Amino acid sequence: MSARALSLLALLAASEAQNAITVGWREPVVPQTQTVAAGGTVTFAWGGFHNVFKAPSRVAWDRCQTRGNNEAINGGAAGGRATWQAPNTAGRHYFFCTIGDHCQNRLKVEIVVVAPVPVTPTPPLVTPVPQTPVPTQPPSPDLFEMAEVTSYPTTLRADEYTLQMANPPLTMRMRGYNPTGATMTRKAVGPVLRFRAGDTVTVRLQNDLRENGPVSTGTNSYHEPGTTNLHTHGLHVNAETPEDNIMMDVDPGTSFTYRYQIPPDHASGTHWYHAHRHGNTALQAGGGMVGMIVVEDAADEVPAAVRALPELLLLAQWMVPSELMAIAAEMDGGAGDGWTESGASGVQPGVGYLTVNGQYQPTATVEQGQWTRVRMVYSSIGAAVEFSLRNVNGAGCEWQLLAKDGIFVDDAPRALNTVFMGPGNRAEVVVRCARAGSFEIVGEVGGQLPSTMLTVDVTRSFRAAAGDLPTFTAKRPAYLAHVYQGVENQGVVVEEHSLTLAGAGGGCQVRFDNVQKSYDGVVAHGAMPLGSVQKWRLDGARGHPFHIHVNSFQLGPDTADTSGYFQPGDWHDVFFMPDGVSATEIYFSVDRFRTKSILHCHFLDHEDRGCMGFIDITGGGDGSTGLSGTPLVSSDMTPAPTPAPPTPAAAGAVPVTPAPPVCAWEATENVRLCSGANFVLDTDVFGEGFFPDNPHCPILPAGLSADEMVTMCQDVCGPADECAGFTFYTQGLQGEGPMCCFRTDASNKDGPGDNVCYEKAGWSDACTATPQPPVPTPQPPVPTPQPPVPTPQPPVPTPQPPVPTPQPPAGPECLDISGNSCAACLSSNGVCAPFTRDHCALFGATWTWCGA
């Protein structure tokens, strides 16, 4: 479409926008959108309203946040009409009306301001159009690989720094863990804490934040920005000091050493840690005081194929700088925090950024055709995100779900379209791309247009494409035994309660059974006995993400989700219910720890303002529910056959020589294998089509010694010097492990010389062991006559003489530049390399096979 046509369309749209509109109450109960011309007037005439507010951001509008940094456009007067003058520039603005403190969708309106677009006359065709240089964007940075801690004790230092980002241009004073300088170009995310079940994890938290101001406004308000503590979100550990006690304070200039005793049966998974001091959690955690936790897989917990996958660790954060600054300004009754508010530039009202590992839109790399395990953590003050893959067609990418909130789903991996995450959720997925290229992981936050979080380059691989992963249900400890259905039949008593996150004061309050109140840190909302199984009716999770400490919970049988992302029995410790999902019941075991179980809304500003409580875990005993854990079940697990009892030979019977192994041709692979040798066939270790004659290679099974590998290779293929293109490798070019019988000629099964290797190794076409000169081959055992014995005896084979090992052809010794003897060819740098003649030519090396 021409520039003139586009301009005319813009003018038409602007002309349709009226200069004055009236907005009134209307059905259906969804937010409405109205359009007004730039500079026009909007009149709100909602009967019976108390106040009309202009929200500072789409996020606040989505959440009906009616208190805080909102503009009361009618001066706060109740009732009547209110007007608003639209600015002279195009944009979107968000309003809600309240009845008392209540905000409903039917009382929300989005005003789209349309500005006229001037029409630029089209110059004559003969007049050259000057070209305006397109400003270049700074190159996308490589994804920052977060530091990892694997030995303890370690130290986390909470400190302040100035963030100076070039893209987008933003300067802002921040807080984080272990910042590397006073000024940083990325956010200072904490290191990854990596450990195993049974470990003792010792973390010293050093608080280097500035001192608090002289005024503190009290419990359920933003206050004391310098005091902090640490929460290990998702871990099944004690909530008492010195472990996960979020009721304690670490004041500025002091430190505290946390010692977490990780239970020996703790499940592996992806979790995170963050500041959790009531009254400043939104400022500190929402501003970047966060880090990732990885509890590593045990050998018997998930399939080996999953444990061996390369990992990509992604700590995603949604931050609206103007929202963070507004929270800082409210600190201690408006005294402010003395840090965040000053020295900022590039802050745009309501504009947020989706960062990963502290960076904005970096680039990561994965290998074509191979699975990559992606661990994801999502942090936000108060907005959910829905992740999806974009621009995948070129690379042919797919992803599948392994785990949510650090606990594997049943029958993983699960088919996946999008990943929905509320604040605090985690997800583990696996990604595979069939072709080289690139794709993007994009996030849709708070109803805004999807934005790119990460670009992923898919590099070309010369390895064979990985097959599908095995379907599995991970090993589960007793505290994660399924309790969402059928436990009554096991003699377990299920205790029932109700939990509601009820809207109040622009935020919410916790109502447990019939007790509704704001957090006071002293009086519990209720109690539950240690060792019990709990069934709770959960209400309010569509507007408030519910989080509980210590014990994760299962979604109940009534869970329904058309996307399949949420399913009955899925484990969570944060549950935020999107549209299209319904769930009213959660179940969990009260296992092991007699402590306080904190629960709260994971909108951090709601939590800071009182939407939090705790349940006392009471009672004696060992804390066991009496339920048992379950072992790993995987589709790649082959049950060991039960051996038949030996049958005694009849008296005087002659021992029967076992038949030689049956050889089977793999016609499509041009490789002949003896099934008795237990080889595994690799389709093409260098990638389809890398060699025109499509060679293939059998990979030896693991657990064999080098001598056994050589023997097996020679049994099937013969020594390399007599196998016309076959050889034995102790390791493949891509590090795949021991290999043998690599065929590089173009002959097929029926082609000339196809059986040479096998015949020289002692195998005929019928796979019968026959001597083939000049290489001696093992002879079948010769039975020795035995005298009759009343009691049946097992056959005793006659020992055979050792088989001579074939020697390489005679000729001068080949040495590399270091004087090492070469058995194949020299690479281009003069070092021995286990390549065949064709490989040498491919890599430009010189063939120096002795006698060739």
Disulfide bonds with the S-S distance in Angstrom:
Cys64-Cys103 2.17
Cys397-Cys433 2.06
Cys508-Cys611 1.89
Cys663-Cys674 2.44
Cys663-Cys767 1.81
Cys717-Cys741 1.42
Cys814-Cys850 2.38
Cys822-Cys832 1.78
Cys825-Cys840 2.04
